[in-house]
Amino acid sequence: MRVFIQVLLFCIPLLLSAQTPNRATLSLVQERGFNEFDMDLDVQLIGGSDDTSRLTGSIQVEVNIIPGISSTDQLTILDANVRGTDVDLSSGNFLANYSFTSKGLGFSLRSVSEPGIVDPETGEFDASQYEVTADRGVLDGSAYTLLTGGQEIDFNFADQPFSGVGGGSGKITVTPSRTVGSRVYFNLAVELPLSLEQAIDTEESPVAADVKIDGIMKAVGETFIEVADYARWAAQQGFPSQSEDEFQLWPSASNYHYFALGFSRATAPDQLFDFSQAGATLKTAAEFAFGSLEIQWSEDLKTWSRVPAEAMASGRSAITYLDSLTDPPIVKMDRAKRYLRIIRVDTP
């Protein structure tokens, strides 16, 4: 006997874990064509049959949101509880036949190693970083052939779980959602192709069986990160909460400038620009901006304007809240003599 179980897994809205940033509970949704477990049973010398099991349950994941580029460089599956509805499979004739029912099917998922690595530029990841295990439920019924006669078969996945890893490339997409207080929310969409194949052997069965599971898991939903506001940052530095316009670190820039660029009392430089042949590089100490700033220039210290895009060697002269600072802004200085300054655009 050979059993071929083809599974189409297509899931899931991601519901936010209300207490922990970067964590989420993925709840399987019921949509046509998604979360359907297409099971095909092909028994040697008897024939094939198929039925569909619909998946329900949840998956817990952890990501590492990079808000500046609306992406993540990690995706870790922490736990899962996925169930499938019962499936009836039967085929044959008076010479040979079978009738089986799968009951209480259950699957778990996990990361093979933690954290699961994601390319933050594309959102793609190696699906083999994740493992699926059939660890609950039974496949029971009977098979008959003229050679063996009638045979009762009862296979328990809890006693003999089988596992497989994802195949190919998966993808996670992160998009900004909303901001509530210090929490910044992001929508997530996860696609994870899975594959599982393993032999089933029981003492009761006179023939061998192979189980194969293939499909794509899709998950959507929301997670959040905590972003410190100025008052929290100021308290950590020992400053009053309403001290954005004070110059308590260095006389060259206000507290707000250092806050927006991710500096602390211990790391704040006395000047915010480094000058080299490449141009004037704005110093930063965070992956993303905590506030909004604008780089301006002037020829006479009287008339100021935002540095135009064509004068930027990298980055942008208009820095807004949560903008990426991974590649710091660099102003080309190959024109006439220019003075530079940074102004605060809005309050945090």
Beta strands, then each sheet from edge to edge (+ up, - down):
strand 1: 13-16
strand 2: 23-27
strand 3: 36-43
strand 4: 47-66
strand 5: 71-84
strand 6: 87-92
strand 7: 96-111
strand 8: 124-126
strand 9: 130-145
strand 10: 149-156
strand 11: 162-165
strand 12: 169-180
strand 13: 183-200
strand 14: 209-226
strand 15: 273-276
strand 16: 279-282
strand 17: 293-298
strand 18: 305-306
strand 19: 312-314
strand 20: 318-319
strand 21: 330-331
strand 22: 339-344
sheet 1: 3+ 4- 2+ 1- 14- 13+ 12- 8+
sheet 2: 3+ 4- 5+ 7- 6+
sheet 3: 3+ 4- 5+ 7- 9+ 10-
sheet 4: 3+ 4- 5+ 7- 9+ 11-
sheet 5: 15+ 16- 21+ 19-
sheet 6: 18+ 17- 20+
sheet 7: 18+ 17- 22+
end
